[in-house]
Amino acid sequence: MQGAPSPHPGLSFGAFVATIAIIQTIVALAIDMMVPALGAIATSFHLGDGNQRQWVIAIFVIAFGASQLGYGLVADRFGRRKLLLGCLGLYTLCAFAAALAGSFNALLAARAAMGIAAAGSQVMVTALIRDCYAGRQMAKVNSLSFMVFLGAPIIAPSLGQALLLVAPWRAIFVALGLYAGLTALWVAWRLPETQALADRRPVAWRPFRSAAIATLRNRTALGYTLAAMLLLGAWLGFIYSAQQVFAEIFHRPALFPPIFAICSISMALAALLNARLVERFGMRRLAHGAMLGFILTAAAQAGAAFAGTDTLWHFAIIQTAMMFSFGLLAGNFSAISMEPLGHIAGTAAAVQGFINMLGSALIGIVIGLQFDGTLRPLALGFCLCSLAGFAVVAIAERGRLFTPHNVQQEI
C-alpha cells in the first residue's frame, strides 16, 4: 500500500525542512553578522552618538516588519515559488549596494531595501509550511527548521568577526549577497510550487481586507502573535545593544560571539526537544511552561542588574536560560497562531509578520536606545515584555492555560 503523496514533490521531508531553514537564515545572518561590525561602521562614518550605530540593525528589522503587509496582497495570488525567487534576487542586489555605500544614510537605505526583500521571503516560507502541514506536524516542522535556522546565530557573529580580521566591514555585505544568490539557485532547482490553484486569490484590496480582518479577529491567532511580538522585542533590544554591552559594560567585546553562540545552541536544543515532545504533550503545555521559565529568568536578571551584582558570567547564564525558554515556545507560538488560518495562509502570514516584526523592532529600538552604560534598561525590558506576553496569552486562551484543545472560535 502506497503512502500519501508528498506535499512537496521532489523534496524529502528532511530536505524540505532544510530548505525552509536555509531561507530563514538569510534574516538571521543579516542581523547577527553585523553586530561585531557596528563599532567599525560607527568609526568609518564618524558617528557622534554611540547609540546611533544600532540603526544599522534596527532599520533592517523595521523595514522587514513594515513591508510584510504589502506582500499579503500578492502572497495568495501568484504562488509561492515565483515571489520567493524575486525576493531573493532583490536581496542579493541590495546587499551588494550596501557594500558600496558611501555614507551612513546610503547604508541605511540599502539596509532598509534588504529588509523589504527579506520580508517577502519570510512571508513565503511561512505560507509554504502551512501549504504542506497543519497542527502538530506543522509545529514539528517549525521546531526542526527553527533548530537548523539557529545554526546561523551560533556562527554568524564569529563569521562577521572573522571577516573583520581580514577585510573591512563591507566584506560582510558581499558575503550576505553571495549567500542569498546561492539560495535562489537552490530554490529554482529543487523547490516545487506548493500552493494549490484552488487557493489562489485575486490581487484586490477587498479580498485582502477580508482575509486580514479574519486574521485579526481570530482571538487565538492575534493573542499568540502579540505575545511573540513582545518576547521578540525584548530579544531585539539585546541584539541592538549587544556590542555596547560587551564592549562598554564588561570590556570583553571578543567574548560576544562565543557567548551568543552558547545562547543560540541552547535555543537549538530547546527546538529539538520541542520537536520530540510536541506530539506527546501538545503545543500549549510546552509553550505555556516555557513562558513561565522565561519570566523567572528575566526576573532573576532584573534583580541582579538593579542590585548591581551582575557579572559577565551571570549575565551569560541568564541569557542562555532565557533563550532556551524562547526556543521551546517559538515554534509552538507560530503553529498555534497559524493553525486556524490555513485557507488564507499567505495573507495571514503577512499580517502576523507585519505585527510581530514591526512591533518587536520598535519595542527593541526603544529598549536599545535606553542603553546608559548599565544592564538595567535591558533587564527591565525583558521583565516587562515577558510579563505582558504571558498576560496576552492568558487572555487569548480565556484563562485555560496548559490545556490542549482545538481553537476554531473567532471573536
C-alpha positions as CSV (number, residue, x, y, z in Angstrom):
1,M,0.0,0.0,0.0
2,Q,1.5,3.3,-1.1
3,G,1.6,6.2,1.3
4,A,0.0,9.6,0.8
5,P,1.6,11.8,-1.9
6,S,4.3,14.2,-0.7
7,P,3.0,17.8,-0.2
8,H,6.3,18.9,-1.8
9,P,7.1,16.5,-4.7
10,G,10.8,16.1,-5.4
11,L,11.9,17.0,-1.8
12,S,12.0,14.6,1.1
13,F,10.7,15.8,4.5
14,G,14.3,16.4,5.7
15,A,15.2,18.3,2.5
16,F,12.1,20.4,2.8
17,V,12.9,21.4,6.4
18,A,16.5,22.2,5.5
19,T,15.3,24.4,2.6
20,I,13.0,26.3,4.9
21,A,15.8,26.8,7.4
22,I,18.3,27.9,4.8
23,I,15.9,30.6,3.6
24,Q,15.1,31.7,7.2
25,T,18.8,32.0,8.0
26,I,19.1,34.9,5.5
27,V,17.4,37.1,8.0
28,A,19.4,35.8,11.0
29,L,22.7,36.3,9.1
30,A,21.7,39.9,8.0
31,I,21.2,40.8,11.7
32,D,23.8,38.7,13.6
33,M,26.8,39.0,11.3
34,M,26.5,42.8,11.6
35,V,26.8,43.0,15.4
36,P,30.6,42.7,15.6
37,A,30.9,45.3,12.8
38,L,28.9,48.1,14.4
39,G,31.9,49.6,16.1
40,A,33.8,49.7,12.8
41,I,30.9,51.2,11.0
42,A,30.5,53.9,13.6
43,T,34.2,54.7,13.2
44,S,34.1,54.6,9.4
45,F,31.2,57.1,9.2
46,H,32.3,59.2,12.2
47,L,29.1,58.7,14.2
48,G,28.9,61.0,17.2
49,D,26.1,59.4,19.2
50,G,27.2,55.9,20.4
51,N,23.7,54.6,20.2
52,Q,23.3,55.7,16.5
53,R,25.1,52.6,15.3
54,Q,22.1,50.5,16.4
55,W,20.1,51.8,13.4
56,V,22.2,49.5,11.1
57,I,20.3,46.6,12.5
58,A,17.1,48.4,13.6
59,I,16.3,49.8,10.1
60,F,16.6,46.4,8.6
61,V,14.2,44.9,11.1
62,I,11.7,47.8,10.9
63,A,11.6,47.6,7.1
64,F,11.4,43.8,7.3
65,G,8.3,44.1,9.5
66,A,6.6,47.0,7.9
67,S,6.8,45.6,4.3
68,Q,5.3,42.2,5.1
69,L,1.8,43.5,5.0
70,G,2.3,44.5,1.4
71,Y,3.3,41.0,0.4
72,G,-0.1,39.9,1.7
73,L,-1.8,41.4,-1.3
74,V,0.1,39.1,-3.6
75,A,1.1,36.1,-1.4
76,D,-2.1,34.1,-2.3
77,R,-2.3,35.1,-5.9
78,F,0.9,34.2,-7.9
79,G,2.1,31.2,-5.9
80,R,5.0,30.9,-3.5
81,R,7.9,30.0,-5.8
82,K,8.0,33.0,-8.2
83,L,7.7,35.5,-5.4
84,L,10.3,33.8,-3.3
85,L,12.8,33.8,-6.2
86,G,12.1,37.5,-6.9
87,C,12.7,38.5,-3.3
88,L,15.9,36.5,-3.1
89,G,17.2,38.2,-6.2
90,L,16.3,41.7,-4.9
91,Y,18.0,40.9,-1.6
92,T,21.2,39.9,-3.4
93,L,21.4,43.2,-5.3
94,C,20.7,45.3,-2.2
95,A,23.4,43.6,-0.2
96,F,25.9,44.4,-2.9
97,A,24.6,48.0,-2.9
98,A,25.2,48.2,0.9
99,A,28.8,47.1,0.4
100,L,29.3,50.1,-1.9
101,A,27.5,52.7,0.3
102,G,29.4,56.0,0.5
103,S,27.6,57.4,3.5
104,F,25.8,56.3,6.6
105,N,22.4,57.3,5.1
106,A,23.1,55.4,1.9
107,L,24.0,52.3,4.0
108,L,20.7,52.7,6.0
109,A,18.8,53.0,2.7
110,A,20.4,49.8,1.4
111,R,19.7,48.0,4.6
112,A,16.1,49.0,4.5
113,A,15.8,47.7,1.0
114,M,17.4,44.4,2.2
115,G,14.8,44.2,4.9
116,I,12.0,44.7,2.4
117,A,13.3,41.9,0.2
118,A,13.9,39.6,3.1
119,A,10.3,40.2,4.3
120,G,8.9,38.6,1.1
121,S,11.0,35.5,1.5
122,Q,9.8,35.1,5.2
123,V,6.1,35.5,4.2
124,M,6.6,32.9,1.5
125,V,8.3,30.5,3.9
126,T,5.5,30.7,6.5
127,A,2.9,30.1,3.8
128,L,5.0,27.2,2.3
129,I,4.9,25.4,5.7
130,R,1.2,26.0,6.1
131,D,0.5,24.8,2.5
132,C,2.1,21.5,3.3
133,Y,1.4,20.8,7.0
134,A,-1.1,21.6,9.8
135,G,-1.5,21.2,13.6
136,R,1.2,19.3,15.5
137,Q,3.0,18.3,12.2
138,M,3.3,22.0,11.4
139,A,4.7,22.6,14.9
140,K,7.2,19.8,14.3
141,V,8.3,21.4,11.0
142,N,8.6,24.8,12.7
143,S,10.7,23.4,15.5
144,L,13.0,21.4,13.3
145,S,13.5,24.3,10.8
146,F,14.0,26.7,13.8
147,M,16.7,24.4,15.2
148,V,18.6,24.4,11.9
149,F,17.9,28.1,11.5
150,L,19.6,28.7,14.8
151,G,22.8,27.4,13.4
152,A,23.1,30.9,11.8
153,P,23.2,32.8,15.2
154,I,25.6,30.2,16.5
155,I,28.2,31.0,13.9
156,A,27.1,34.4,12.4
157,P,28.8,36.7,14.9
158,S,32.0,34.7,14.7
159,L,31.8,34.8,10.9
160,G,31.4,38.6,11.0
161,Q,34.3,38.9,13.4
162,A,36.5,36.6,11.3
163,L,35.8,38.7,8.2
164,L,36.7,41.8,10.0
165,L,40.2,40.3,10.8
166,V,41.0,40.0,7.1
167,A,38.8,42.6,5.3
168,P,36.8,45.8,6.0
169,W,33.2,45.7,7.2
170,R,31.9,46.0,3.7
171,A,33.0,42.4,3.0
172,I,30.2,41.2,5.3
173,F,27.6,42.6,2.9
174,V,29.4,40.9,0.0
175,A,29.1,37.6,1.9
176,L,25.4,38.2,2.6
177,G,24.7,38.8,-1.1
178,L,26.5,35.7,-2.2
179,Y,24.6,33.5,0.3
180,A,21.3,34.8,-0.9
181,G,22.2,34.3,-4.5
182,L,23.2,30.7,-3.9
183,T,20.0,30.1,-2.0
184,A,18.0,31.5,-5.0
185,L,19.7,29.0,-7.3
186,W,18.8,26.1,-5.0
187,V,15.2,27.2,-4.8
188,A,15.0,27.5,-8.6
189,W,16.4,24.0,-9.0
190,R,14.6,22.0,-6.3
191,L,11.6,23.7,-4.6
192,P,8.2,23.0,-6.2
193,E,5.2,25.2,-6.1
194,T,3.1,24.3,-3.0
195,Q,0.0,26.4,-3.3
196,A,-3.0,24.7,-4.9
197,L,-4.6,26.6,-7.8
198,A,-7.9,26.5,-6.0
199,D,-6.4,28.5,-3.2
200,R,-5.2,31.4,-5.4
201,R,-6.9,34.7,-4.6
202,P,-7.1,37.7,-6.9
203,V,-4.9,40.8,-6.3
204,A,-7.5,43.1,-4.9
205,W,-7.9,45.2,-1.8
206,R,-11.3,43.8,-0.8
207,P,-10.3,40.1,-0.6
208,F,-7.1,41.0,1.2
209,R,-9.0,43.2,3.6
210,S,-11.4,40.3,4.2
211,A,-8.6,37.9,4.9
212,A,-6.7,40.4,7.1
213,I,-9.8,41.1,9.2
214,A,-10.4,37.3,9.6
215,T,-6.8,37.0,10.8
216,L,-7.1,39.9,13.3
217,R,-10.5,38.7,14.6
218,N,-9.3,35.3,15.5
219,R,-8.7,35.5,19.2
220,T,-6.1,32.8,19.4
221,A,-4.1,33.9,16.3
222,L,-4.0,37.5,17.4
223,G,-3.1,36.7,21.0
224,Y,-0.1,34.5,20.2
225,T,1.1,36.9,17.5
226,L,1.1,39.8,20.1
227,A,2.8,37.6,22.7
228,A,5.5,36.6,20.2
229,M,6.0,40.2,19.3
230,L,6.6,41.2,22.9
231,L,9.2,38.5,23.6
232,L,11.0,39.1,20.3
233,G,11.0,42.8,21.0
234,A,13.0,42.1,24.3
235,W,15.4,39.9,22.4
236,L,16.0,42.5,19.7
237,G,16.7,45.1,22.4
238,F,19.6,42.8,23.4
239,I,20.8,42.4,19.8
240,Y,20.7,46.1,19.1
241,S,22.8,46.9,22.2
242,A,24.9,43.7,22.5
243,Q,28.1,45.2,21.0
244,Q,27.9,48.1,23.6
245,V,27.0,45.7,26.4
246,F,30.1,43.6,25.9
247,A,32.4,46.4,25.0
248,E,31.4,49.1,27.5
249,I,30.0,47.2,30.5
250,F,32.1,44.1,30.6
251,H,35.0,45.4,28.5
252,R,35.2,42.0,26.7
253,P,33.9,42.5,23.1
254,A,35.7,39.5,21.8
255,L,33.6,37.3,24.1
256,F,30.3,38.3,22.4
257,P,30.5,35.7,19.5
258,P,31.1,32.7,21.8
259,I,28.6,33.7,24.4
260,F,26.0,34.5,21.7
261,A,26.8,31.1,20.2
262,I,26.1,29.3,23.5
263,C,22.7,31.2,23.8
264,S,21.9,30.1,20.2
265,I,22.9,26.5,20.9
266,S,20.5,26.5,23.9
267,M,17.7,27.7,21.6
268,A,18.5,25.0,19.1
269,L,18.5,22.3,21.8
270,A,15.1,23.6,23.0
271,A,13.7,23.5,19.5
272,L,14.9,19.9,19.0
273,L,13.4,18.9,22.4
274,N,10.1,20.5,21.4
275,A,10.0,18.6,18.1
276,R,10.4,15.4,20.1
277,L,7.8,16.3,22.8
278,V,5.1,18.3,21.0
279,E,3.2,15.4,19.6
280,R,3.1,13.8,23.0
281,F,2.3,16.7,25.2
282,G,0.8,19.3,22.8
283,M,1.8,22.8,21.8
284,R,0.1,24.7,24.7
285,R,1.5,22.7,27.6
286,L,5.1,23.2,26.3
287,A,4.6,26.8,25.2
288,H,3.0,27.9,28.5
289,G,5.6,26.2,30.6
290,A,8.4,27.8,28.6
291,M,6.8,31.2,29.1
292,L,6.9,30.8,32.9
293,G,10.6,29.8,32.6
294,F,11.3,32.9,30.6
295,I,9.6,35.1,33.2
296,L,11.5,33.6,36.1
297,T,14.9,34.0,34.4
298,A,14.1,37.6,33.3
299,A,13.2,38.4,36.9
300,A,16.5,37.0,38.1
301,Q,18.4,39.1,35.6
302,A,16.5,42.3,36.6
303,G,17.2,41.6,40.3
304,A,20.9,41.3,39.7
305,A,21.0,44.3,37.4
306,F,19.3,46.6,39.8
307,A,21.3,45.3,42.8
308,G,24.5,46.0,40.9
309,T,25.7,42.4,41.3
310,D,25.5,41.3,37.7
311,T,28.8,39.8,36.3
312,L,29.6,38.7,32.7
313,W,29.2,35.1,33.6
314,H,25.9,35.6,35.5
315,F,24.6,37.6,32.5
316,A,25.7,34.8,30.1
317,I,24.0,32.1,32.2
318,I,20.7,34.0,32.5
319,Q,20.7,34.9,28.8
320,T,21.3,31.2,27.9
321,A,18.4,30.1,30.2
322,M,16.0,32.7,28.7
323,M,16.9,31.7,25.1
324,F,16.3,28.0,26.0
325,S,12.8,29.0,27.0
326,F,12.4,31.1,23.9
327,G,13.5,28.2,21.7
328,L,10.9,25.9,23.4
329,L,8.0,28.3,22.8
330,A,8.8,29.9,19.4
331,G,7.7,27.1,17.1
332,N,4.6,26.4,19.1
333,F,3.5,30.1,19.2
334,S,3.9,30.2,15.4
335,A,2.0,27.0,14.8
336,I,-0.9,27.9,17.2
337,S,-1.3,31.4,15.6
338,M,-1.4,29.9,12.1
339,E,-3.5,26.7,12.8
340,P,-7.0,28.3,12.4
341,L,-6.0,30.2,9.2
342,G,-4.9,27.6,6.7
343,H,-7.4,28.8,4.0
344,I,-5.7,32.2,4.0
345,A,-2.2,31.2,4.9
346,G,-0.4,33.7,2.7
347,T,-2.3,36.8,3.9
348,A,-2.3,35.6,7.5
349,A,1.4,35.1,7.4
350,A,1.8,38.7,6.0
351,V,-0.5,40.2,8.7
352,Q,1.1,38.3,11.5
353,G,4.6,39.0,10.3
354,F,3.8,42.7,10.0
355,I,2.5,42.9,13.6
356,N,5.2,40.6,15.0
357,M,8.3,42.1,13.3
358,L,7.3,45.8,13.1
359,G,6.1,45.8,16.7
360,S,9.1,43.9,18.0
361,A,11.5,46.1,16.0
362,L,10.0,49.2,17.6
363,I,10.0,47.7,21.1
364,G,13.6,46.6,20.6
365,I,14.9,50.0,19.5
366,V,13.1,51.7,22.4
367,I,14.9,49.3,24.8
368,G,18.2,49.6,22.9
369,L,18.3,53.4,22.8
370,Q,17.9,53.5,26.6
371,F,21.3,52.0,26.9
372,D,23.1,54.0,29.6
373,G,26.2,52.0,30.4
374,T,24.3,49.6,32.7
375,L,22.2,46.5,32.2
376,R,19.1,48.0,33.9
377,P,17.2,49.1,30.7
378,L,17.8,45.7,29.0
379,A,16.8,43.7,32.1
380,L,13.7,45.8,32.7
381,G,12.7,45.4,29.1
382,F,13.0,41.6,29.3
383,C,11.0,41.5,32.5
384,L,8.1,43.8,31.3
385,C,7.8,42.2,27.9
386,S,7.7,38.6,29.3
387,L,5.0,39.5,31.8
388,A,2.9,41.3,29.2
389,G,3.3,38.4,26.8
390,F,2.1,35.9,29.4
391,A,-0.9,38.2,30.2
392,V,-1.8,38.3,26.5
393,V,-1.7,34.5,26.1
394,A,-3.9,34.1,29.2
395,I,-6.5,36.5,27.7
396,A,-6.3,34.7,24.3
397,E,-6.9,31.3,26.0
398,R,-9.6,32.7,28.3
399,G,-7.5,31.6,31.2
400,R,-7.3,27.9,30.1
401,L,-3.6,27.6,30.2
402,F,-1.7,24.3,29.9
403,T,-4.8,22.7,28.3
404,P,-4.6,21.1,24.8
405,H,-7.6,22.0,22.7
406,N,-8.5,22.9,19.1
407,V,-9.3,26.6,18.6
408,Q,-11.8,27.4,15.9
409,Q,-13.6,30.2,17.5
410,E,-13.4,33.8,16.4
411,I,-14.4,36.8,18.4
